[in-house]
Amino acid sequence: MTLVRVLFLAFLPASAGAVTLELPASANLQSEVSESPGTYDMPVAPWRVDGMPVLSHEGAFRQQAWLIEGSGLTTAQILLPLRDQLSEAGFEVLFECRADGCGGFDFRFSTRVIPAPDMHVDLGDFRYLAAERNRSDGTELVSLLISRSAQAGHVQITRIGPPAEAETDRVTTGAPLQRAESASPEALAERLETRGRAVLSDLAFEIGSAQLGAGSFGSLSELATYLALHPERRIALVGHTDSVGALENNIALSRRRAGSVLERLATEHGVPRRQMEAEGMGYLAPLSSNLTEAGRESNRRVEVILLSTR
């Protein structure tokens, strides 16, 4: 099988050597998020009713979503070589699970995942692995989330730990990397002021529920920073759903989701309520087709709209 070597220079300082992860040659980077400093709550046991057992860490955070085009590989066939490479690099596997053994739906929506369509997770067919390595300059955590759609494999690689000397990833295929919008207050401010809107893409809601997931969301911190720097600006938080169910119910659900985001911004980030309002569009403004699970997942979202005219 032809392989592509993915060299994560940002994973390690030069003295430790780089981790080279081999993926099939059809693998392409779909999205990347970097935060420095950042935080990550890495699941280390199956989801349970009293919460997700996690190992929390702070440091240089990087998360990537890869698409393996036309792959006939199973999730196990994708995961096992990556696990072996991490073990060879000195990582200890802390936890490994599959779909229902992880906690299924509850596990998926209790951990940080790059939104669809860049990272698709089939709730009946995914695998997860968490690993740790102790370095002279600190602890490094890596997790892998592997899933499949009908025509492709999907791989999410999450790393947090000490910053590395090199901050660039390379792919030997020579294909251009597709970068997600930078996770920074400046990037969010630019999207708001040039496009008038931005998707809060790291938020997670349960299907049919208005409950915002537990934990911190970087987009909310970025938005709170922007509003603190511009106290004269006003925004609308607009909820959206997929097309499952009646329009009236979806509009009500999407409005409640936007309202829960508003409450989180007000109570945990100190954003004045006068700067915000919450609305719902239901399924009237999709980003993707509702014919696929990946499309429906991307349509379940909350956007922020800049209302100020100057």
ROTI-347121 format. One line per 3 residues: number of its first residue (from 1); their letters; for each residue z, y, x of N, C-alpha, C, CB. Coordinates in steps of 0.02 Angstrom, whole numbers, plus 50000, padded with zeros to 5 digits. Glycine has a CB too. Layout:
N
NUM) A) Z:Y:X:Z:Y:X:Z:Y:X:Z:Y:X; ...
This chain:
310
1) MTL) 50000:49940:50042:50000:50000:50000:50000:50063:50044:50061:50000:49952; 49956:50110:50028:49955:50173:50064:50015:50215:50045:49890:50212:50049; 50048:50244:50096:50109:50282:50084:50100:50354:50107:50167:50250:50119
4) VRV) 50138:50398:50077:50143:50466:50100:50214:50476:50127:50126:50518:50044; 50219:50505:50185:50285:50516:50215:50309:50586:50196:50283:50508:50292; 50366:50589:50165:50394:50652:50143:50452:50668:50190:50418:50649:50068
7) LFL) 50443:50718:50231:50492:50734:50282:50537:50790:50258:50457:50754:50348; 50600:50774:50244:50646:50823:50219:50683:50855:50277:50696:50792:50169; 50651:50904:50310:50682:50938:50365:50745:50975:50343:50634:50987:50398
10) AFL) 50747:50997:50281:50805:51034:50257:50864:50988:50247:50788:51069:50193; 50855:50922:50251:50911:50877:50241:50957:50875:50302:50885:50808:50227; 50930:50884:50361:50969:50869:50421:50958:50921:50476:50953:50800:50447
13) PAS) 51009:50935:50518:50997:50974:50577:50959:50933:50628:51063:51000:50607; 50927:50967:50675:50884:50932:50723:50922:50880:50762:50853:50982:50771; 50986:50891:50777:51025:50844:50817:51035:50778:50781:51091:50874:50834
16) AGA) 51032:50778:50714:51044:50717:50676:50980:50678:50663:51078:50732:50611; 50922:50710:50668:50859:50678:50652:50844:50685:50579:50861:50605:50672; 50779:50690:50563:50759:50701:50494:50754:50636:50456:50692:50738:50491
19) VTL) 50767:50639:50391:50757:50581:50348:50685:50582:50323:50807:50582:50288; 50649:50529:50335:50580:50523:50311:50578:50474:50253:50532:50501:50368; 50561:50498:50195:50557:50455:50136:50484:50441:50121:50591:50489:50075
22) ELP) 50467:50377:50115:50398:50357:50103:50387:50344:50029:50381:50294:50144; 50339:50380:50001:50318:50371:49932:50244:50351:49931:50329:50436:49891; 50220:50322:49876:50148:50306:49873:50105:50367:49885:50131:50275:49805
25) ASA) 50045:50356:49909:50000:50411:49929:49983:50457:49871:49937:50383:49959; 49989:50433:49810:49973:50475:49752:50030:50520:49732:49954:50432:49694; 50086:50520:49770:50144:50562:49752:50129:50635:49764:50206:50540:49792
28) NLQ) 50146:50677:49716:50137:50750:49722:50201:50785:49699:50076:50773:49680; 50220:50836:49737:50278:50875:49719:50263:50918:49659:50301:50918:49778; 50303:50912:49606:50293:50949:49544:50337:51011:49540:50306:50905:49485
31) SEV) 50398:51007:49566:50445:51063:49557:50500:51057:49609:50475:51064:49486; 50526:51114:49629:50581:51116:49677:50627:51174:49662:50553:51122:49749; 50692:51162:49668:50742:51213:49659:50787:51212:49721:50784:51201:49594
34) SES) 50798:51270:49752:50842:51277:49809:50894:51330:49796:50801:51294:49873; 50956:51316:49813:51010:51364:49806:51054:51360:49868:51052:51350:49741; 51068:51416:49899:51111:51417:49958:51152:51481:49958:51068:51411:50023
37) PGT) 51217:51477:49942:51253:51414:49928:51242:51391:49856:51328:51423:49940; 51253:51327:49845:51248:51299:49779:51303:51249:49767:51179:51266:49768; 51308:51223:49706:51357:51172:49689:51321:51115:49654:51413:51201:49643
40) YDM) 51349:51055:49659:51319:50997:49627:51374:50948:49609:51267:50962:49673; 51375:50926:49545:51420:50875:49522:51381:50810:49519:51451:50893:49451; 51387:50769:49570:51348:50708:49576:51382:50650:49540:51336:50689:49650
43) PVA) 51351:50621:49489:51382:50564:49455:51394:50506:49503:51337:50540:49396; 51453:50475:49498:51471:50419:49542:51497:50359:49502:51523:50442:49593; 51486:50360:49437:51507:50304:49393:51471:50314:49326:51585:50301:49384
46) PWR) 51469:50262:49285:51437:50270:49219:51472:50323:49177:51436:50203:49182; 51433:50353:49132:51462:50400:49084:51513:50365:49040:51406:50433:49041; 51567:50401:49024:51617:50373:48978:51638:50428:48930:51678:50345:49017
49) VDG) 51672:50409:48877:51685:50456:48823:51728:50515:48844:51719:50420:48765; 51768:50507:48896:51809:50563:48919:51775:50605:48972:51876:50537:48945; 51711:50593:48984:51674:50634:49031:51639:50594:49085:51720:50684:49063
52) MPV) 51599:50629:49124:51561:50597:49177:51601:50599:49242:51492:50632:49186; 51615:50542:49273:51647:50543:49339:51598:50570:49391:51672:50471:49359; 51617:50623:49426:51572:50655:49473:51607:50667:49539:51545:50721:49445
55) LSH) 51568:50675:49590:51590:50699:49655:51562:50769:49663:51568:50651:49714; 51605:50819:49662:51582:50889:49665:51580:50913:49736:51629:50934:49623; 51527:50951:49751:51518:50974:49820:51484:51042:49820:51478:50923:49861
58) EGA) 51497:51081:49870:51464:51146:49880:51426:51145:49946:51516:51203:49879; 51371:51181:49948:51332:51185:50009:51261:51205:49994:51333:51119:50046; 51215:51188:50040:51144:51202:50030:51116:51150:49982:51106:51202:50098
61) FRQ) 51092:51172:49924:51069:51128:49871:50993:51128:49868:51098:51148:49803; 50964:51069:49861:50892:51063:49851:50878:51005:49804:50855:51053:49918; 50835:51017:49755:50816:50966:49707:50740:50967:49698:50852:50976:49638
64) QAW) 50709:50909:49702:50637:50903:49697:50618:50851:49646:50607:50887:49765; 50563:50864:49610:50534:50815:49564:50465:50796:49589:50529:50845:49491; 50452:50730:49596:50389:50704:49620:50355:50662:49566:50400:50662:49684
67) LIE) 50290:50667:49562:50250:50628:49515:50207:50579:49554:50206:50674:49470; 50210:50515:49537:50169:50464:49570:50114:50446:49520:50212:50400:49591; 50055:50474:49530:49999:50466:49484:49976:50394:49479:49941:50511:49505
70) GSG) 49963:50371:49417:49932:50307:49405:49968:50247:49435:49864:50308:49431; 50033:50254:49444:50070:50201:49478:50085:50143:49431:50135:50229:49507; 50073:50082:49454:50094:50023:49417:50161:49997:49441:50042:49969:49424
73) LTT) 50194:50035:49484:50259:50014:49511:50313:50020:49458:50277:50055:49572; 50359:49972:49458:50417:49977:49415:50467:50026:49445:50450:49907:49404; 50517:50045:49406:50568:50091:49433:50605:50058:49491:50618:50111:49377
76) AQI) 50615:49992:49488:50649:49958:49543:50606:49959:49606:50665:49885:49523; 50541:49949:49598:50496:49950:49656:50492:50019:49688:50427:49927:49636; 50502:50071:49650:50503:50139:49679:50570:50152:49713:50490:50191:49624
79) LLP) 50625:50131:49681:50691:50148:49706:50710:50109:49769:50742:50135:49653; 50697:50044:49771:50725:50002:49824:50704:50025:49894:50703:49931:49813; 50640:50041:49907:50624:50065:49974:50660:50130:49993:50549:50075:49980
82) LRD) 50670:50175:49944:50705:50237:49958:50778:50223:49974:50700:50285:49899; 50808:50176:49938:50878:50157:49952:50884:50129:50023:50903:50105:49901; 50837:50086:50042:50839:50057:50109:50833:50112:50163:50783:50006:50118
85) QLS) 50789:50161:50151:50781:50214:50201:50843:50257:50207:50721:50259:50183; 50876:50271:50152:50939:50309:50155:50993:50269:50192:50964:50326:50084; 50996:50204:50179:51046:50162:50214:51033:50161:50289:51044:50090:50186
88) EAG) 50969:50156:50307:50952:50157:50379:50970:50223:50412:50878:50143:50387; 50970:50277:50373:50987:50343:50400:51062:50355:50402:50953:50397:50360; 51102:50306:50381:51173:50313:50385:51208:50332:50321:51189:50362:50436
91) FEV) 51172:50333:50265:51203:50349:50201:51237:50287:50172:51151:50377:50151; 51294:50297:50140:51329:50245:50104:51314:50252:50029:51406:50247:50117; 51290:50199:49997:51276:50201:49926:51343:50198:49888:51230:50142:49905
94) LFE) 51357:50249:49849:51420:50253:49812:51413:50223:49742:51442:50325:49807; 51354:50228:49712:51345:50207:49643:51271:50196:49630:51375:50258:49594; 51256:50144:49592:51187:50130:49572:51188:50100:49502:51152:50082:49622
97) CRA) 51142:50122:49459:51143:50097:49391:51073:50100:49361:51192:50138:49347; 51067:50071:49302:51003:50069:49267:51014:50085:49193:50968:50000:49275; 50980:50135:49167:50975:50152:49095:51042:50144:49059:50924:50108:49062
100) DGC) 51048:50094:49015:51109:50086:48976:51170:50075:49019:51102:50029:48927; 51160:50044:49078:51216:50033:49124:51243:50098:49153:51195:49987:49179; 51201:50150:49152:51224:50216:49174:51260:50254:49119:51164:50258:49198
103) GGF) 51243:50237:49057:51268:50275:49000:51212:50301:48957:51311:50332:49023; 51149:50282:48973:51091:50300:48933:51084:50374:48920:51095:50264:48868; 51077:50391:48856:51067:50460:48835:51122:50506:48861:51065:50464:48758
106) DFR) 51185:50484:48854:51241:50527:48874:51241:50540:48949:51307:50495:48854; 51224:50490:48989:51219:50500:49061:51164:50550:49078:51205:50434:49097; 51105:50540:49049:51048:50584:49063:51064:50657:49048:50987:50563:49022
109) FST) 51097:50670:48993:51110:50739:48974:51177:50766:48999:51107:50746:48899; 51209:50728:49044:51270:50752:49075:51261:50764:49150:51327:50703:49065; 51199:50758:49173:51185:50770:49244:51127:50819:49250:51170:50705:49281
112) RVI) 51120:50848:49308:51071:50900:49319:51002:50869:49333:51092:50945:49378; 50954:50885:49289:50887:50857:49295:50837:50914:49287:50875:50802:49241; 50786:50915:49331:50732:50964:49324:50697:50952:49257:50681:50958:49383
115) PAP) 50686:51005:49218:50659:50996:49150:50589:50964:49150:50657:51062:49114; 50576:50928:49094:50508:50903:49082:50461:50962:49071:50506:50854:49021; 50397:50957:49086:50363:50895:49107:50366:50880:49181:50292:50899:49086
118) DMH) 50397:50924:49221:50399:50912:49294:50438:50848:49311:50429:50972:49330; 50493:50836:49275:50531:50774:49284:50541:50742:49217:50599:50787:49319; 50507:50685:49207:50512:50648:49144:50562:50592:49153:50443:50620:49123
121) VDL) 50607:50584:49103:50656:50529:49104:50649:50489:49040:50728:50556:49112; 50626:50427:49047:50625:50380:48990:50695:50352:48982:50571:50322:49001; 50727:50366:48926:50797:50346:48917:50806:50271:48918:50823:50374:48853
124) GDF) 50753:50233:48907:50758:50160:48910:50737:50130:48976:50717:50131:48856; 50713:50171:49022:50688:50145:49086:50698:50196:49141:50613:50125:49080; 50758:50201:49165:50771:50244:49223:50824:50211:49267:50794:50314:49201
127) RYL) 50823:50229:49330:50872:50205:49379:50901:50265:49417:50841:50154:49428; 50963:50258:49438:50998:50312:49472:51036:50283:49531:51047:50350:49423; 51038:50323:49584:51076:50304:49645:51110:50365:49674:51029:50271:49697
130) AAE) 51172:50358:49695:51210:50412:49728:51232:50387:49796:51271:50434:49685; 51222:50429:49848:51239:50409:49916:51273:50467:49952:51176:50387:49954; 51310:50449:50003:51349:50499:50041:51345:50483:50115:51423:50501:50017
133) RNR) 51344:50535:50156:51347:50527:50228:51392:50580:50257:51277:50529:50261; 51436:50560:50302:51479:50608:50337:51448:50626:50403:51550:50579:50347; 51439:50692:50413:51410:50718:50474:51463:50758:50512:51349:50762:50459
136) SDG) 51448:50774:50573:51496:50812:50614:51509:50881:50585:51470:50818:50685; 51460:50908:50547:51468:50975:50519:51483:50974:50444:51405:51016:50531; 51498:50915:50417:51516:50912:50347:51487:50852:50311:51495:50975:50312
139) TEL) 51500:50849:50246:51477:50794:50204:51410:50810:50172:51529:50778:50150; 51367:50760:50166:51302:50767:50136:51295:50717:50079:51245:50758:50188; 51275:50740:50020:51265:50698:49962:51192:50697:49943:51308:50723:49902
142) VSL) 51167:50638:49925:51098:50630:49901:51098:50586:49840:51052:50601:49957; 51062:50606:49788:51053:50562:49730:50979:50554:49715:51091:50590:49668; 50961:50496:49688:50893:50481:49668:50893:50463:49594:50864:50422:49710
145) LIS) 50846:50491:49557:50835:50474:49486:50763:50453:49479:50853:50535:49439; 50751:50392:49457:50684:50363:49453:50670:50344:49381:50678:50301:49500; 50610:50362:49357:50590:50342:49289:50514:50334:49287:50614:50394:49237
148) RSA) 50488:50317:49227:50417:50307:49219:50393:50337:49153:50400:50232:49222; 50331:50358:49152:50296:50371:49090:50239:50320:49086:50268:50446:49086; 50196:50325:49037:50144:50275:49028:50097:50270:49088:50104:50290:48965
151) QAG) 50081:50327:49119:50031:50327:49173:50059:50345:49241:49976:50374:49156; 50124:50357:49248:50148:50383:49312:50221:50365:49323:50140:50459:49316; 50241:50367:49387:50311:50361:49405:50339:50430:49419:50319:50316:49467
154) HVQ) 50404:50439:49409:50437:50503:49418:50498:50494:49462:50456:50534:49349; 50504:50536:49513:50559:50531:49561:50592:50599:49568:50534:50504:49629; 50658:50602:49558:50696:50663:49572:50742:50649:49630:50735:50687:49510
157) ITR) 50740:50692:49680:50782:50687:49740:50826:50749:49743:50739:50679:49805; 50892:50738:49744:50940:50793:49745:50982:50787:49807:50984:50794:49682; 50989:50841:49844:51029:50842:49905:51072:50903:49907:50984:50840:49967
160) IGP) 51135:50895:49929:51178:50952:49942:51220:50936:50004:51224:50967:49881; 51230:50986:50046:51269:50976:50107:51264:51036:50151:51246:50914:50144; 51281:51027:50215:51276:51083:50262:51205:51107:50268:51303:51062:50331
163) PAE) 51195:51173:50278:51127:51198:50288:51097:51170:50351:51126:51275:50290; 51031:51160:50349:50995:51133:50407:50963:51189:50446:50943:51082:50385; 50944:51174:50508:50910:51223:50549:50840:51238:50523:50906:51199:50622
166) AET) 50808:51187:50496:50740:51196:50468:50746:51196:50392:50692:51140:50491; 50709:51241:50359:50715:51249:50287:50649:51236:50252:50741:51318:50271; 50604:51197:50282:50538:51184:50253:50527:51110:50246:50483:51216:50297
169) DRV) 50501:51089:50190:50481:51020:50179:50406:51013:50193:50497:50997:50106; 50385:50954:50218:50315:50943:50233:50292:50878:50202:50302:50943:50308; 50230:50877:50180:50200:50816:50153:50136:50803:50192:50186:50823:50076
172) TTG) 50127:50742:50216:50073:50729:50263:50005:50724:50229:50086:50666:50300; 50002:50725:50161:49936:50720:50129:49895:50783:50137:49945:50705:50056; 49927:50839:50151:49892:50902:50157:49881:50936:50091:49827:50892:50191
175) APL) 49901:50905:50036:49894:50936:49970:49944:50993:49963:49904:50884:49913; 49925:51049:49932:49972:51104:49925:50031:51085:49881:49936:51165:49896; 50090:51109:49900:50150:51096:49860:50151:51143:49801:50212:51105:49903
178) QRA) 50170:51116:49743:50179:51157:49684:50252:51175:49679:50154:51120:49620; 50268:51238:49685:50336:51261:49688:50360:51286:49620:50344:51316:49740; 50421:51268:49603:50451:51298:49544:50471:51369:49561:50513:51258:49520
181) ESA) 50481:51410:49510:50504:51478:49522:50572:51476:49556:50507:51519:49457; 50580:51519:49605:50642:51520:49643:50702:51533:49599:50639:51573:49697; 50756:51494:49612:50817:51503:49574:50859:51557:49606:50858:51436:49569
184) SPE) 50846:51619:49590:50883:51676:49618:50883:51732:49568:50853:51699:49685; 50934:51776:49572:50935:51833:49527:50872:51875:49532:50995:51876:49540; 50845:51883:49593:50785:51923:49601:50726:51892:49565:50768:51932:49675
187) ALA) 50719:51826:49569:50663:51792:49536:50669:51798:49461:50659:51719:49556; 50728:51788:49433:50736:51794:49361:50722:51865:49339:50806:51772:49340; 50747:51914:49377:50735:51984:49360:50660:51999:49361:50772:52030:49409
190) ERL) 50625:51971:49410:50552:51984:49413:50516:51955:49353:50523:51954:49478; 50536:51894:49332:50504:51864:49275:50517:51905:49212:50529:51792:49265; 50579:51928:49204:50595:51968:49145:50556:52034:49144:50670:51982:49143
193) ETR) 50551:52066:49201:50523:52133:49202:50447:52133:49208:50552:52172:49259; 50417:52078:49229:50344:52075:49233:50313:52037:49175:50322:52043:49298; 50349:51984:49151:50324:51944:49095:50361:51957:49030:50329:51870:49113
196) GRA) 50420:51986:49036:50460:52000:48976:50500:51942:48950:50416:52025:48923; 50495:51884:48983:50529:51824:48960:50539:51776:49017:50490:51791:48903; 50587:51730:49009:50598:51677:49057:50632:51619:49022:50641:51703:49117
199) VLS) 50612:51559:49038:50644:51499:49011:50706:51484:49053:50595:51438:49011; 50762:51473:49020:50823:51452:49054:50819:51376:49062:50889:51473:49014; 50783:51355:49114:50757:51287:49117:50808:51235:49137:50700:51285:49165
202) DLA) 50867:51255:49160:50916:51205:49180:50967:51188:49126:50952:51228:49242; 50960:51220:49067:51006:51205:49013:50992:51136:48983:51001:51259:48958; 51044:51103:48959:51036:51037:48930:51072:51034:48862:51064:50982:48977
205) FEI) 51034:51013:48811:51062:51004:48744:51050:50932:48722:51031:51054:48693; 51095:50904:48684:51084:50839:48655:51034:50846:48597:51150:50807:48630; 50993:50793:48587:50944:50794:48533:50981:50802:48466:50900:50730:48533
208) GSA) 50959:50850:48427:50989:50861:48362:51056:50897:48363:50997:50798:48328; 51076:50921:48421:51141:50954:48428:51133:51024:48457:51189:50913:48472; 51179:51068:48439:51179:51136:48467:51227:51141:48526:51197:51187:48414
211) QLG) 51258:51086:48545:51309:51087:48597:51276:51095:48666:51351:51024:48594; 51294:51148:48701:51272:51158:48770:51312:51113:48815:51279:51233:48791; 51279:51081:48862:51312:51033:48906:51367:51064:48947:51262:51002:48951
214) AGS) 51412:51021:48971:51467:51043:49013:51442:51062:49082:51522:50989:49017; 51483:51097:49119:51467:51115:49187:51435:51184:49192:51420:51064:49217; 51421:51203:49253:51391:51269:49265:51315:51263:49266:51416:51299:49331
217) FGS) 51281:51316:49244:51208:51319:49245:51187:51380:49285:51178:51321:49172; 51146:51368:49337:51127:51423:49381:51091:51479:49345:51083:51397:49436; 51051:51462:49295:51013:51514:49260:51059:51563:49224:50964:51482:49210
220) LSE) 51116:51538:49198:51162:51583:49163:51196:51630:49213:51214:51542:49124; 51213:51604:49271:51242:51647:49323:51193:51701:49344:51264:51606:49384; 51129:51682:49351:51077:51730:49370:51068:51783:49317:51010:51694:49383
223) LAT) 51067:51761:49254:51057:51808:49199:51117:51855:49193:51047:51771:49133; 51178:51829:49202:51237:51872:49199:51236:51924:49255:51300:51830:49204; 51214:51903:49314:51208:51951:49370:51159:52006:49354:51187:51915:49434
226) YLA) 51101:51987:49326:51050:52036:49307:51077:52086:49256:50988:52001:49279; 51111:52062:49205:51137:52106:49153:51193:52150:49179:51162:52066:49094; 51232:52125:49227:51285:52166:49257:51255:52223:49298:51331:52123:49300
229) LHP) 51199:52208:49331:51165:52260:49371:51128:52310:49327:51116:52227:49420; 51113:52291:49265:51076:52334:49219:51112:52337:49152:51003:52308:49210; 51169:52371:49149:51209:52371:49087:51174:52405:49028:51276:52406:49099
232) ERR) 51120:52442:49041:51084:52474:48986:51032:52428:48955:51049:52537:49012; 51019:52370:48985:50968:52324:48961:50996:52278:48906:50940:52282:49018; 50953:52258:48860:50971:52211:48808:50922:52152:48808:50973:52245:48739
235) IAL) 50947:52094:48789:50906:52034:48787:50914:51997:48721:50925:51987:48846; 50866:51956:48705:50872:51908:48650:50868:51838:48679:50816:51920:48595; 50914:51796:48659:50912:51725:48676:50879:51689:48618:50985:51697:48691
238) VGH) 50825:51654:48632:50785:51624:48579:50782:51548:48588:50713:51654:48577; 50807:51511:48539:50806:51439:48542:50742:51410:48515:50865:51411:48505; 50721:51353:48544:50661:51317:48523:50677:51243:48518:50601:51330:48572
241) TDS) 50641:51207:48475:50650:51135:48467:50584:51099:48473:50683:51120:48400; 50586:51033:48471:50525:50994:48462:50508:50992:48388:50533:50922:48492; 50457:50954:48369:50433:50955:48301:50462:50900:48257:50358:50951:48300
244) VGA) 50514:50866:48281:50546:50814:48242:50590:50846:48188:50588:50766:48287; 50578:50831:48125:50618:50858:48071:50586:50918:48037:50685:50879:48098; 50619:50942:47985:50593:50997:47945:50600:51064:47981:50629:51000:47877
247) LEN) 50554:51109:47967:50553:51174:48000:50618:51212:47988:50495:51216:47976; 50642:51215:47926:50702:51252:47911:50762:51227:47951:50718:51249:47836; 50768:51161:47956:50823:51132:47995:50816:51148:48069:50827:51057:47984
250) NIA) 50754:51146:48094:50743:51160:48165:50756:51233:48182:50672:51140:48184; 50738:51278:48137:50752:51349:48150:50828:51360:48153:50721:51393:48095; 50865:51328:48106:50937:51336:48106:50967:51306:48170:50967:51302:48045
253) LSR) 50942:51247:48190:50967:51215:48251:50952:51258:48312:50937:51146:48259; 50892:51283:48317:50873:51323:48376:50914:51387:48379:50799:51338:48375; 50930:51417:48321:50971:51477:48321:51042:51462:48344:50972:51509:48251
256) RRA) 51069:51404:48323:51136:51385:48346:51136:51372:48421:51160:51323:48308; 51083:51342:48447:51080:51331:48519:51080:51397:48557:51017:51290:48537; 51040:51444:48533:51039:51510:48565:51108:51542:48560:50986:51556:48533
259) GSV) 51141:51533:48503:51208:51561:48494:51258:51531:48541:51231:51552:48423; 51252:51466:48555:51299:51434:48601:51289:51460:48672:51291:51358:48600; 51226:51475:48690:51214:51506:48756:51244:51576:48759:51137:51509:48771
262) LER) 51236:51614:48705:51265:51681:48702:51341:51677:48712:51248:51715:48635; 51373:51629:48677:51445:51621:48683:51466:51604:48754:51471:51568:48635; 51428:51560:48787:51444:51542:48856:51438:51602:48902:51398:51485:48881
265) LAT) 51386:51643:48892:51377:51703:48933:51434:51752:48922:51309:51736:48918; 51455:51759:48860:51508:51807:48844:51576:51783:48868:51510:51820:48769; 51593:51720:48856:51660:51696:48870:51672:51676:48943:51676:51638:48826
268) EHG) 51620:51647:48975:51629:51623:49043:51599:51668:49096:51600:51554:49050; 51551:51710:49077:51519:51753:49126:51532:51827:49114:51444:51741:49126; 51567:51843:49060:51588:51912:49048:51533:51959:49028:51620:51938:49108
271) VPR) 51477:51933:49000:51423:51977:48979:51442:52010:48912:51356:51937:48972; 51439:52076:48906:51456:52109:48843:51410:52086:48787:51451:52186:48851; 51439:52073:48730:51399:52049:48673:51348:52100:48650:51446:52031:48616
274) RQM) 51362:52164:48661:51315:52216:48640:51248:52210:48677:51345:52285:48652; 51247:52175:48733:51184:52168:48771:51143:52108:48747:51200:52160:48844; 51169:52069:48699:51136:52006:48682:51130:51997:48607:51174:51947:48712
277) EAE) 51079:51959:48587:51073:51934:48519:51043:51864:48523:51030:51981:48474; 51052:51825:48471:51028:51755:48471:50983:51744:48411:51087:51706:48470; 50926:51713:48423:50878:51698:48370:50852:51626:48379:50819:51749:48371
280) GMG) 50816:51601:48328:50788:51534:48332:50717:51531:48306:50831:51485:48295; 50673:51495:48340:50603:51488:48320:50586:51418:48296:50558:51507:48378; 50633:51371:48302:50616:51302:48284:50560:51276:48326:50597:51298:48210
283) YLA) 50510:51244:48293:50454:51215:48331:50391:51258:48330:50439:51146:48304; 50397:51322:48313:50339:51365:48303:50307:51391:48367:50358:51423:48260; 50339:51383:48424:50311:51409:48487:50320:51357:48542:50346:51476:48507
286) PLS) 50283:51301:48538:50291:51248:48589:50262:51267:48656:50259:51184:48564; 50290:51239:48709:50261:51245:48776:50212:51188:48790:50317:51246:48829; 50224:51130:48758:50185:51070:48772:50171:51034:48706:50221:51024:48822
289) SNL) 50129:50983:48710:50115:50943:48652:50176:50903:48631:50056:50895:48666; 50187:50898:48566:50242:50858:48540:50222:50784:48531:50265:50886:48473; 50163:50765:48555:50140:50696:48549:50173:50650:48600:50065:50693:48557
292) TEA) 50204:50678:48652:50236:50637:48703:50309:50656:48709:50201:50645:48771; 50350:50609:48734:50421:50623:48744:50430:50678:48795:50458:50560:48766; 50389:50678:48848:50394:50730:48899:50380:50798:48869:50346:50716:48957
295) GRE) 50329:50802:48826:50314:50866:48794:50369:50888:48748:50249:50860:48756; 50396:50842:48708:50450:50860:48662:50512:50884:48700:50469:50801:48618; 50525:50852:48757:50583:50872:48797:50574:50943:48824:50594:50824:48855
298) SNR) 50514:50960:48847:50503:51028:48873:50506:51080:48818:50435:51031:48908; 50491:51060:48756:50493:51108:48700:50563:51123:48677:50453:51081:48642; 50611:51079:48692:50681:51092:48675:50710:51137:48729:50722:51025:48669
301) RVE) 50715:51201:48715:50734:51249:48767:50763:51312:48736:50673:51266:48810; 50792:51354:48780:50812:51422:48761:50779:51470:48810:50891:51430:48762; 50747:51521:48783:50716:51573:48824:50756:51637:48818:50644:51584:48803
304) VIL) 50750:51679:48870:50779:51746:48867:50721:51796:48863:50825:51760:48929; 50726:51842:48817:50674:51894:48806:50705:51962:48821:50647:51891:48732; 50671:52001:48861:50695:52068:48876:50674:52115:48820:50667:52093:48944
307) LST) 50723:52147:48787:50710:52190:48730:50701:52263:48750:50766:52184:48680; 50730:52283:48806:50728:52353:48826:50657:52375:48841:50773:52365:48887; 50642:52437:48825:50575:52465:48837:50571:52510:48897:50552:52503:48776
310) R) 50627:52520:48930:50627:52561:48991:50688:52545:49033:50626:52637:48975
